[in-house]
Amino acid sequence: MAVRAVRGAVQLERDEAGHMEEQVGALLTAVLERNDLATDDLISIWFTATPDLHSDFPAAAARRLGIVDVPLICAQELDVEGALPRVVRILAHIESDRPRADIAHVYLGAAAALRKDIAQ
């Protein structure tokens, strides 16, 4: 079993805790489903949020999904002029037999513009 990394992002329509929970939950669910992962396959998840998001911690959505025994951490994304606003990004470390080229990185909605080269 190899250690792999999965990237993903979602842009929120507004900075509200319930909306963040819904959208980050959808992102995490898509990452798990598209990579045929169970929560036991997760090693850790890094979350970043753009500086305009203040309503909640993105990791709280993972806990509410039942991801309770996986190390999670949140950080603020760089405040770069012209960057896409209200974005939550993830970097999940996983155990998987999939080759690196077969890992499905997930960019939902408008966040697909961030990585057109790997968005699926």
Protein Blocks (a to p, Z undefined) as FASTA:
>chain_A
ZZdddddddddfbdcfklmmmmmmmmmmmmmmmnopafklpmbdcddddfkbckbcfklm
mmmnopakbccddddddddehiaehiacdddddddfbdfklpccddehjllmmmmmlgZZ
